[in-house]
Amino acid sequence: MIEGQKPKQYDLEERTLQFAKQVVGFCRGLPKTVANGEIGKQLIRAATSVGANYIEASESLSKKDFLMRIKICRKEAKESGYWLKLVEMNKGDLHKESEVLLQESVELMKIFGAIVSKSQ
């Protein structure tokens, strides 16, 4: 780190919002099939739920409520990865994008898992 420079702050609320936006954009570009339509709906629900539950956790009224919401965030990030693995797609840009999104879902799952571990 450069002297006098502050360490980079990670805004998890912004990160989960960006993840949700990227997933929605990704789903818009999927080939139009019945399977992709249904999987896309589930993927969007799971991915957008990560950030929504993180906001709820940030406003929690008790430690128990906070932990429950963070566990839901972790669960929804994991579910997002599941749906990303199921999407039918052509090779190329969509495949690369799904790999990036899958990696982000894994990283979010690990972050929320670490928060749960440190909070218990």
PyRosetta script that sets phi, psi and omega in degrees:
from pyrosetta import init, pose_from_sequence

init()
pose = pose_from_sequence("MIEGQKPKQYDLEERTLQFAKQVVGFCRGLPKTVANGEIGKQLIRAATSVGANYIEASESLSKKDFLMRIKICRKEAKESGYWLKLVEMNKGDLHKESEVLLQESVELMKIFGAIVSKSQ")
pose.set_psi(1, 142.2)
pose.set_omega(1, 179.7)
pose.set_phi(2, -74.2)
pose.set_psi(2, 138.6)
pose.set_omega(2, -179.2)
pose.set_phi(3, -58.0)
pose.set_psi(3, 134.6)
pose.set_omega(3, 179.8)
pose.set_phi(4, 85.5)
pose.set_psi(4, -8.4)
pose.set_omega(4, -179.7)
pose.set_phi(5, -89.1)
pose.set_psi(5, 136.4)
pose.set_omega(5, 178.4)
pose.set_phi(6, -77.1)
pose.set_psi(6, 146.8)
pose.set_omega(6, 175.1)
pose.set_phi(7, -63.4)
pose.set_psi(7, 148.5)
pose.set_omega(7, -178.7)
pose.set_phi(8, -65.8)
pose.set_psi(8, 131.0)
pose.set_omega(8, 177.4)
pose.set_phi(9, -92.1)
pose.set_psi(9, 137.3)
pose.set_omega(9, 178.3)
pose.set_phi(10, -105.5)
pose.set_psi(10, 115.7)
pose.set_omega(10, 179.9)
pose.set_phi(11, -93.9)
pose.set_psi(11, 101.4)
pose.set_omega(11, -175.8)
pose.set_phi(12, -66.6)
pose.set_psi(12, -31.5)
pose.set_omega(12, 177.0)
pose.set_phi(13, -63.7)
pose.set_psi(13, -44.6)
pose.set_omega(13, 178.9)
pose.set_phi(14, -67.4)
pose.set_psi(14, -39.7)
pose.set_omega(14, -179.2)
pose.set_phi(15, -63.5)
pose.set_psi(15, -42.4)
pose.set_omega(15, 179.6)
pose.set_phi(16, -69.8)
pose.set_psi(16, -32.7)
pose.set_omega(16, 176.0)
pose.set_phi(17, -65.3)
pose.set_psi(17, -43.9)
pose.set_omega(17, 179.2)
pose.set_phi(18, -64.0)
pose.set_psi(18, -39.3)
pose.set_omega(18, 177.2)
pose.set_phi(19, -59.4)
pose.set_psi(19, -46.9)
pose.set_omega(19, -179.7)
pose.set_phi(20, -62.0)
pose.set_psi(20, -44.6)
pose.set_omega(20, 179.6)
pose.set_phi(21, -62.2)
pose.set_psi(21, -41.7)
pose.set_omega(21, -180.0)
pose.set_phi(22, -65.8)
pose.set_psi(22, -38.8)
pose.set_omega(22, 178.1)
pose.set_phi(23, -65.2)
pose.set_psi(23, -43.5)
pose.set_omega(23, 179.0)
pose.set_phi(24, -60.7)
pose.set_psi(24, -45.3)
pose.set_omega(24, 177.9)
pose.set_phi(25, -61.9)
pose.set_psi(25, -41.1)
pose.set_omega(25, 177.9)
pose.set_phi(26, -61.0)
pose.set_psi(26, -44.6)
pose.set_omega(26, -178.3)
pose.set_phi(27, -65.3)
pose.set_psi(27, -32.7)
pose.set_omega(27, 177.4)
pose.set_phi(28, -63.4)
pose.set_psi(28, -30.1)
pose.set_omega(28, -177.6)
pose.set_phi(29, -90.1)
pose.set_psi(29, -1.0)
pose.set_omega(29, -178.6)
pose.set_phi(30, -69.4)
pose.set_psi(30, 147.8)
pose.set_omega(30, 173.2)
pose.set_phi(31, -56.9)
pose.set_psi(31, 140.8)
pose.set_omega(31, -176.4)
pose.set_phi(32, -80.1)
pose.set_psi(32, 94.3)
pose.set_omega(32, 174.1)
pose.set_phi(33, -128.8)
pose.set_psi(33, 162.0)
pose.set_omega(33, 178.2)
pose.set_phi(34, -60.2)
pose.set_psi(34, -44.7)
pose.set_omega(34, -178.6)
pose.set_phi(35, -62.1)
pose.set_psi(35, -48.3)
pose.set_omega(35, -179.6)
pose.set_phi(36, -62.9)
pose.set_psi(36, -34.3)
pose.set_omega(36, 177.5)
pose.set_phi(37, -61.8)
pose.set_psi(37, -47.6)
pose.set_omega(37, -179.4)
pose.set_phi(38, -69.7)
pose.set_psi(38, -44.2)
pose.set_omega(38, 179.4)
pose.set_phi(39, -65.5)
pose.set_psi(39, -39.7)
pose.set_omega(39, 178.6)
pose.set_phi(40, -59.6)
pose.set_psi(40, -41.5)
pose.set_omega(40, 177.6)
pose.set_phi(41, -60.4)
pose.set_psi(41, -46.2)
pose.set_omega(41, -179.9)
pose.set_phi(42, -65.0)
pose.set_psi(42, -41.2)
pose.set_omega(42, 179.7)
pose.set_phi(43, -62.6)
pose.set_psi(43, -44.9)
pose.set_omega(43, 179.3)
pose.set_phi(44, -63.8)
pose.set_psi(44, -42.2)
pose.set_omega(44, 178.2)
pose.set_phi(45, -59.5)
pose.set_psi(45, -46.5)
pose.set_omega(45, -178.0)
pose.set_phi(46, -67.3)
pose.set_psi(46, -46.3)
pose.set_omega(46, -175.6)
pose.set_phi(47, -66.3)
pose.set_psi(47, -39.2)
pose.set_omega(47, 179.5)
pose.set_phi(48, -74.8)
pose.set_psi(48, -24.8)
pose.set_omega(48, 179.0)
pose.set_phi(49, -69.7)
pose.set_psi(49, -28.2)
pose.set_omega(49, 179.9)
pose.set_phi(50, -57.1)
pose.set_psi(50, -55.2)
pose.set_omega(50, -178.1)
pose.set_phi(51, -67.5)
pose.set_psi(51, -39.7)
pose.set_omega(51, 180.0)
pose.set_phi(52, -61.1)
pose.set_psi(52, -42.1)
pose.set_omega(52, 179.2)
pose.set_phi(53, -72.8)
pose.set_psi(53, -29.3)
pose.set_omega(53, 175.6)
pose.set_phi(54, -65.7)
pose.set_psi(54, -41.0)
pose.set_omega(54, 176.4)
pose.set_phi(55, -61.8)
pose.set_psi(55, -42.8)
pose.set_omega(55, 177.0)
pose.set_phi(56, -60.8)
pose.set_psi(56, -41.1)
pose.set_omega(56, 179.0)
pose.set_phi(57, -63.4)
pose.set_psi(57, -39.3)
pose.set_omega(57, -179.8)
pose.set_phi(58, -63.6)
pose.set_psi(58, -26.1)
pose.set_omega(58, -178.8)
pose.set_phi(59, -105.8)
pose.set_psi(59, 16.9)
pose.set_omega(59, -174.5)
pose.set_phi(60, -64.0)
pose.set_psi(60, 153.6)
pose.set_omega(60, -178.0)
pose.set_phi(61, -93.5)
pose.set_psi(61, -16.2)
pose.set_omega(61, -179.2)
pose.set_phi(62, -149.0)
pose.set_psi(62, 165.7)
pose.set_omega(62, 177.9)
pose.set_phi(63, -64.1)
pose.set_psi(63, -37.9)
pose.set_omega(63, 179.6)
pose.set_phi(64, -62.8)
pose.set_psi(64, -44.1)
pose.set_omega(64, 178.1)
pose.set_phi(65, -64.4)
pose.set_psi(65, -42.8)
pose.set_omega(65, 178.3)
pose.set_phi(66, -57.7)
pose.set_psi(66, -49.9)
pose.set_omega(66, -178.9)
pose.set_phi(67, -62.5)
pose.set_psi(67, -40.2)
pose.set_omega(67, 179.2)
pose.set_phi(68, -61.5)
pose.set_psi(68, -45.6)
pose.set_omega(68, -179.0)
pose.set_phi(69, -65.5)
pose.set_psi(69, -40.4)
pose.set_omega(69, 178.9)
pose.set_phi(70, -66.1)
pose.set_psi(70, -38.0)
pose.set_omega(70, 176.4)
pose.set_phi(71, -64.6)
pose.set_psi(71, -36.6)
pose.set_omega(71, 176.3)
pose.set_phi(72, -66.0)
pose.set_psi(72, -40.2)
pose.set_omega(72, 176.2)
pose.set_phi(73, -56.5)
pose.set_psi(73, -46.6)
pose.set_omega(73, 179.9)
pose.set_phi(74, -62.4)
pose.set_psi(74, -43.5)
pose.set_omega(74, 180.0)
pose.set_phi(75, -63.2)
pose.set_psi(75, -43.9)
pose.set_omega(75, -178.9)
pose.set_phi(76, -69.1)
pose.set_psi(76, -34.8)
pose.set_omega(76, 175.3)
pose.set_phi(77, -64.4)
pose.set_psi(77, -41.3)
pose.set_omega(77, 178.0)
pose.set_phi(78, -65.7)
pose.set_psi(78, -41.6)
pose.set_omega(78, 178.8)
pose.set_phi(79, -64.3)
pose.set_psi(79, -38.2)
pose.set_omega(79, 176.7)
pose.set_phi(80, -57.3)
pose.set_psi(80, -43.4)
pose.set_omega(80, 177.4)
pose.set_phi(81, -60.8)
pose.set_psi(81, -39.7)
pose.set_omega(81, 178.6)
pose.set_phi(82, -59.9)
pose.set_psi(82, -49.4)
pose.set_omega(82, -178.3)
pose.set_phi(83, -66.5)
pose.set_psi(83, -35.3)
pose.set_omega(83, 177.2)
pose.set_phi(84, -62.2)
pose.set_psi(84, -36.0)
pose.set_omega(84, 179.1)
pose.set_phi(85, -70.0)
pose.set_psi(85, -25.1)
pose.set_omega(85, -177.2)
pose.set_phi(86, -87.0)
pose.set_psi(86, -16.5)
pose.set_omega(86, -175.1)
pose.set_phi(87, -61.9)
pose.set_psi(87, 131.1)
pose.set_omega(87, 173.2)
pose.set_phi(88, -82.4)
pose.set_psi(88, 128.3)
pose.set_omega(88, 178.6)
pose.set_phi(89, -153.9)
pose.set_psi(89, 161.6)
pose.set_omega(89, 174.6)
pose.set_phi(90, -78.9)
pose.set_psi(90, 154.3)
pose.set_omega(90, 175.1)
pose.set_phi(91, -67.7)
pose.set_psi(91, 163.3)
pose.set_omega(91, 179.1)
pose.set_phi(92, 116.0)
pose.set_psi(92, -143.2)
pose.set_omega(92, -174.6)
pose.set_phi(93, -58.8)
pose.set_psi(93, -42.1)
pose.set_omega(93, -179.2)
pose.set_phi(94, -64.3)
pose.set_psi(94, -37.7)
pose.set_omega(94, 178.6)
pose.set_phi(95, -64.8)
pose.set_psi(95, -43.3)
pose.set_omega(95, 178.7)
pose.set_phi(96, -62.7)
pose.set_psi(96, -43.0)
pose.set_omega(96, 179.8)
pose.set_phi(97, -64.0)
pose.set_psi(97, -40.2)
pose.set_omega(97, 179.3)
pose.set_phi(98, -65.6)
pose.set_psi(98, -34.6)
pose.set_omega(98, 177.5)
pose.set_phi(99, -65.8)
pose.set_psi(99, -40.9)
pose.set_omega(99, 178.1)
pose.set_phi(100, -64.1)
pose.set_psi(100, -44.9)
pose.set_omega(100, 178.9)
pose.set_phi(101, -65.2)
pose.set_psi(101, -39.2)
pose.set_omega(101, 177.7)
pose.set_phi(102, -62.5)
pose.set_psi(102, -42.8)
pose.set_omega(102, 178.1)
pose.set_phi(103, -62.4)
pose.set_psi(103, -41.5)
pose.set_omega(103, 179.0)
pose.set_phi(104, -65.0)
pose.set_psi(104, -38.6)
pose.set_omega(104, 178.4)
pose.set_phi(105, -63.6)
pose.set_psi(105, -38.1)
pose.set_omega(105, 177.5)
pose.set_phi(106, -66.2)
pose.set_psi(106, -43.8)
pose.set_omega(106, 179.9)
pose.set_phi(107, -64.1)
pose.set_psi(107, -42.5)
pose.set_omega(107, 177.6)
pose.set_phi(108, -62.7)
pose.set_psi(108, -41.0)
pose.set_omega(108, 178.2)
pose.set_phi(109, -59.6)
pose.set_psi(109, -42.5)
pose.set_omega(109, 179.4)
pose.set_phi(110, -67.6)
pose.set_psi(110, -39.7)
pose.set_omega(110, 178.7)
pose.set_phi(111, -62.3)
pose.set_psi(111, -47.9)
pose.set_omega(111, -179.3)
pose.set_phi(112, -67.8)
pose.set_psi(112, -33.3)
pose.set_omega(112, 174.8)
pose.set_phi(113, -63.3)
pose.set_psi(113, -40.7)
pose.set_omega(113, 178.9)
pose.set_phi(114, -66.3)
pose.set_psi(114, -38.7)
pose.set_omega(114, 177.8)
pose.set_phi(115, -62.7)
pose.set_psi(115, -43.0)
pose.set_omega(115, 179.0)
pose.set_phi(116, -61.4)
pose.set_psi(116, -47.7)
pose.set_omega(116, -178.3)
pose.set_phi(117, -59.6)
pose.set_psi(117, -43.5)
pose.set_omega(117, -177.3)
pose.set_phi(118, -75.5)
pose.set_psi(118, -21.2)
pose.set_omega(118, -176.9)
pose.set_phi(119, -90.3)
pose.set_psi(119, -13.3)
pose.set_omega(119, -176.9)
pose.set_phi(120, -87.4)
pose.dump_pdb("model.pdb")
